[in-house]
Amino acid sequence: MGNKRSVEDDKMTDVYVKEARVMGEFLLRREYRGMGDTIEAAAHRVQRKLGAPASILLRLRHRREMKDMMLSSFAAIAEAYQKVSDKTDQLYETERERHAPNSKAVWLGDLVAGKSIANRN
């Protein structure tokens, strides 16, 4: 009766919790509006816009000793992170196309984005 193996199989390891913490922090920083805003409000906006559970985002942010989490929570955070990353990449490419290929703005954008500058003339 004390065997809770089925519950343990649904939980994720520390590595994935740390990865979810990094993704959650990114989502919260992106949504946080500055002075006068709260992290809780930002978490609820992330939940409403992207579907990542606000309670898990806040738990990842405030608990240092969190050892595991449900796979469904990790998947929701990873999906929200992927949506934001795709949108950011799309905005980067759109802005890059607006400038001449050899301009300083494109060079600096490539440097910040970590793109290879070996192909430049």
ChimeraX commands (.cxc) that place a marker at each C-alpha (Angstrom):
marker #1 position 0.00,0.00,0.00 radius 0.5
marker #1 position 2.92,2.33,0.57 radius 0.5
marker #1 position 4.19,1.91,-2.97 radius 0.5
marker #1 position 3.50,5.14,-4.92 radius 0.5
marker #1 position 5.43,4.20,-8.02 radius 0.5
marker #1 position 2.69,5.38,-10.40 radius 0.5
marker #1 position 2.87,8.88,-8.94 radius 0.5
marker #1 position 6.67,8.96,-9.10 radius 0.5
marker #1 position 6.66,8.00,-12.77 radius 0.5
marker #1 position 4.76,11.21,-13.67 radius 0.5
marker #1 position 7.36,13.49,-12.10 radius 0.5
marker #1 position 10.41,14.97,-13.77 radius 0.5
marker #1 position 14.00,15.09,-12.58 radius 0.5
marker #1 position 15.99,18.03,-11.29 radius 0.5
marker #1 position 17.51,18.77,-14.69 radius 0.5
marker #1 position 14.13,19.38,-16.26 radius 0.5
marker #1 position 13.01,21.45,-13.29 radius 0.5
marker #1 position 16.05,23.69,-13.72 radius 0.5
marker #1 position 15.35,24.00,-17.43 radius 0.5
marker #1 position 11.70,24.86,-16.72 radius 0.5
marker #1 position 12.89,27.46,-14.18 radius 0.5
marker #1 position 15.02,29.17,-16.84 radius 0.5
marker #1 position 12.19,29.15,-19.37 radius 0.5
marker #1 position 9.71,30.40,-16.76 radius 0.5
marker #1 position 12.01,33.26,-15.74 radius 0.5
marker #1 position 12.33,34.26,-19.40 radius 0.5
marker #1 position 8.55,34.27,-19.83 radius 0.5
marker #1 position 8.04,36.32,-16.67 radius 0.5
marker #1 position 10.77,38.84,-17.55 radius 0.5
marker #1 position 9.29,39.26,-21.01 radius 0.5
marker #1 position 5.80,39.92,-19.65 radius 0.5
marker #1 position 6.79,42.06,-16.65 radius 0.5
marker #1 position 5.93,45.72,-17.31 radius 0.5
marker #1 position 8.18,47.44,-14.79 radius 0.5
marker #1 position 7.44,49.56,-11.75 radius 0.5
marker #1 position 3.88,49.28,-10.57 radius 0.5
marker #1 position 3.47,45.79,-11.99 radius 0.5
marker #1 position 3.75,42.62,-9.96 radius 0.5
marker #1 position 5.27,39.27,-10.85 radius 0.5
marker #1 position 1.95,37.63,-9.97 radius 0.5
marker #1 position 0.12,39.81,-12.51 radius 0.5
marker #1 position 2.77,39.02,-15.13 radius 0.5
marker #1 position 2.40,35.29,-14.41 radius 0.5
marker #1 position -1.37,35.50,-14.88 radius 0.5
marker #1 position -0.91,37.37,-18.17 radius 0.5
marker #1 position 1.46,34.62,-19.35 radius 0.5
marker #1 position -1.15,32.04,-18.39 radius 0.5
marker #1 position -3.90,33.89,-20.23 radius 0.5
marker #1 position -1.83,34.58,-23.37 radius 0.5
marker #1 position 0.31,31.47,-23.68 radius 0.5
marker #1 position -1.26,28.78,-21.51 radius 0.5
marker #1 position 1.60,28.24,-19.04 radius 0.5
marker #1 position 0.13,27.76,-15.53 radius 0.5
marker #1 position 0.73,30.83,-13.37 radius 0.5
marker #1 position 0.94,28.77,-10.19 radius 0.5
marker #1 position 3.80,26.69,-11.61 radius 0.5
marker #1 position 5.64,29.77,-12.90 radius 0.5
marker #1 position 5.45,31.38,-9.46 radius 0.5
marker #1 position 6.41,28.14,-7.74 radius 0.5
marker #1 position 9.48,27.80,-9.99 radius 0.5
marker #1 position 10.44,31.39,-9.25 radius 0.5
marker #1 position 10.06,31.33,-5.46 radius 0.5
marker #1 position 11.03,27.80,-4.43 radius 0.5
marker #1 position 14.70,26.95,-4.51 radius 0.5
marker #1 position 14.29,23.34,-3.34 radius 0.5
marker #1 position 11.71,22.23,-5.90 radius 0.5
marker #1 position 12.77,18.71,-6.85 radius 0.5
marker #1 position 10.18,17.59,-9.35 radius 0.5
marker #1 position 7.16,18.67,-11.35 radius 0.5
marker #1 position 4.47,17.14,-13.47 radius 0.5
marker #1 position 5.24,16.49,-17.12 radius 0.5
marker #1 position 2.13,18.37,-18.23 radius 0.5
marker #1 position 3.36,21.51,-16.44 radius 0.5
marker #1 position 6.78,21.24,-18.07 radius 0.5
marker #1 position 5.16,20.73,-21.49 radius 0.5
marker #1 position 2.97,23.83,-21.04 radius 0.5
marker #1 position 5.97,25.98,-20.08 radius 0.5
marker #1 position 8.09,24.60,-22.92 radius 0.5
marker #1 position 5.30,25.23,-25.44 radius 0.5
marker #1 position 4.85,28.82,-24.22 radius 0.5
marker #1 position 8.62,29.37,-24.39 radius 0.5
marker #1 position 8.71,27.99,-27.93 radius 0.5
marker #1 position 5.88,30.33,-29.01 radius 0.5
marker #1 position 7.73,33.36,-27.63 radius 0.5
marker #1 position 11.05,32.23,-29.14 radius 0.5
marker #1 position 9.48,31.73,-32.56 radius 0.5
marker #1 position 7.89,35.17,-32.41 radius 0.5
marker #1 position 11.20,36.74,-31.39 radius 0.5
marker #1 position 13.03,34.99,-34.24 radius 0.5
marker #1 position 10.39,36.14,-36.69 radius 0.5
marker #1 position 10.71,39.76,-35.50 radius 0.5
marker #1 position 14.51,39.51,-35.79 radius 0.5
marker #1 position 14.33,38.25,-39.38 radius 0.5
marker #1 position 11.77,40.91,-40.34 radius 0.5
marker #1 position 13.96,43.67,-38.92 radius 0.5
marker #1 position 17.06,42.19,-40.55 radius 0.5
marker #1 position 15.38,42.27,-43.97 radius 0.5
marker #1 position 14.63,45.98,-43.59 radius 0.5
marker #1 position 18.32,46.89,-43.57 radius 0.5
marker #1 position 21.06,46.54,-46.16 radius 0.5
marker #1 position 22.96,43.24,-45.83 radius 0.5
marker #1 position 26.27,44.95,-45.04 radius 0.5
marker #1 position 24.97,47.62,-42.67 radius 0.5
marker #1 position 26.21,48.07,-39.13 radius 0.5
marker #1 position 22.71,47.43,-37.79 radius 0.5
marker #1 position 22.64,43.97,-39.37 radius 0.5
marker #1 position 26.18,43.25,-38.15 radius 0.5
marker #1 position 25.30,44.24,-34.59 radius 0.5
marker #1 position 22.04,42.28,-34.69 radius 0.5
marker #1 position 23.89,39.20,-35.92 radius 0.5
marker #1 position 26.48,39.62,-33.18 radius 0.5
marker #1 position 23.83,39.89,-30.45 radius 0.5
marker #1 position 21.81,36.99,-31.88 radius 0.5
marker #1 position 24.91,34.79,-32.08 radius 0.5
marker #1 position 24.72,34.34,-35.84 radius 0.5
marker #1 position 27.91,33.45,-37.69 radius 0.5
marker #1 position 29.68,36.47,-39.10 radius 0.5
marker #1 position 32.26,34.42,-41.02 radius 0.5
marker #1 position 30.21,34.75,-44.22 radius 0.5
marker #1 position 30.42,38.54,-44.24 radius 0.5
marker #1 position 32.55,40.38,-46.82 radius 0.5
marker link #1:1,2 radius 0.2
marker link #1:2,3 radius 0.2
marker link #1:3,4 radius 0.2
marker link #1:4,5 radius 0.2
marker link #1:5,6 radius 0.2
marker link #1:6,7 radius 0.2
marker link #1:7,8 radius 0.2
marker link #1:8,9 radius 0.2
marker link #1:9,10 radius 0.2
marker link #1:10,11 radius 0.2
marker link #1:11,12 radius 0.2
marker link #1:12,13 radius 0.2
marker link #1:13,14 radius 0.2
marker link #1:14,15 radius 0.2
marker link #1:15,16 radius 0.2
marker link #1:16,17 radius 0.2
marker link #1:17,18 radius 0.2
marker link #1:18,19 radius 0.2
marker link #1:19,20 radius 0.2
marker link #1:20,21 radius 0.2
marker link #1:21,22 radius 0.2
marker link #1:22,23 radius 0.2
marker link #1:23,24 radius 0.2
marker link #1:24,25 radius 0.2
marker link #1:25,26 radius 0.2
marker link #1:26,27 radius 0.2
marker link #1:27,28 radius 0.2
marker link #1:28,29 radius 0.2
marker link #1:29,30 radius 0.2
marker link #1:30,31 radius 0.2
marker link #1:31,32 radius 0.2
marker link #1:32,33 radius 0.2
marker link #1:33,34 radius 0.2
marker link #1:34,35 radius 0.2
marker link #1:35,36 radius 0.2
marker link #1:36,37 radius 0.2
marker link #1:37,38 radius 0.2
marker link #1:38,39 radius 0.2
marker link #1:39,40 radius 0.2
marker link #1:40,41 radius 0.2
marker link #1:41,42 radius 0.2
marker link #1:42,43 radius 0.2
marker link #1:43,44 radius 0.2
marker link #1:44,45 radius 0.2
marker link #1:45,46 radius 0.2
marker link #1:46,47 radius 0.2
marker link #1:47,48 radius 0.2
marker link #1:48,49 radius 0.2
marker link #1:49,50 radius 0.2
marker link #1:50,51 radius 0.2
marker link #1:51,52 radius 0.2
marker link #1:52,53 radius 0.2
marker link #1:53,54 radius 0.2
marker link #1:54,55 radius 0.2
marker link #1:55,56 radius 0.2
marker link #1:56,57 radius 0.2
marker link #1:57,58 radius 0.2
marker link #1:58,59 radius 0.2
marker link #1:59,60 radius 0.2
marker link #1:60,61 radius 0.2
marker link #1:61,62 radius 0.2
marker link #1:62,63 radius 0.2
marker link #1:63,64 radius 0.2
marker link #1:64,65 radius 0.2
marker link #1:65,66 radius 0.2
marker link #1:66,67 radius 0.2
marker link #1:67,68 radius 0.2
marker link #1:68,69 radius 0.2
marker link #1:69,70 radius 0.2
marker link #1:70,71 radius 0.2
marker link #1:71,72 radius 0.2
marker link #1:72,73 radius 0.2
marker link #1:73,74 radius 0.2
marker link #1:74,75 radius 0.2
marker link #1:75,76 radius 0.2
marker link #1:76,77 radius 0.2
marker link #1:77,78 radius 0.2
marker link #1:78,79 radius 0.2
marker link #1:79,80 radius 0.2
marker link #1:80,81 radius 0.2
marker link #1:81,82 radius 0.2
marker link #1:82,83 radius 0.2
marker link #1:83,84 radius 0.2
marker link #1:84,85 radius 0.2
marker link #1:85,86 radius 0.2
marker link #1:86,87 radius 0.2
marker link #1:87,88 radius 0.2
marker link #1:88,89 radius 0.2
marker link #1:89,90 radius 0.2
marker link #1:90,91 radius 0.2
marker link #1:91,92 radius 0.2
marker link #1:92,93 radius 0.2
marker link #1:93,94 radius 0.2
marker link #1:94,95 radius 0.2
marker link #1:95,96 radius 0.2
marker link #1:96,97 radius 0.2
marker link #1:97,98 radius 0.2
marker link #1:98,99 radius 0.2
marker link #1:99,100 radius 0.2
marker link #1:100,101 radius 0.2
marker link #1:101,102 radius 0.2
marker link #1:102,103 radius 0.2
marker link #1:103,104 radius 0.2
marker link #1:104,105 radius 0.2
marker link #1:105,106 radius 0.2
marker link #1:106,107 radius 0.2
marker link #1:107,108 radius 0.2
marker link #1:108,109 radius 0.2
marker link #1:109,110 radius 0.2
marker link #1:110,111 radius 0.2
marker link #1:111,112 radius 0.2
marker link #1:112,113 radius 0.2
marker link #1:113,114 radius 0.2
marker link #1:114,115 radius 0.2
marker link #1:115,116 radius 0.2
marker link #1:116,117 radius 0.2
marker link #1:117,118 radius 0.2
marker link #1:118,119 radius 0.2
marker link #1:119,120 radius 0.2
marker link #1:120,121 radius 0.2
view
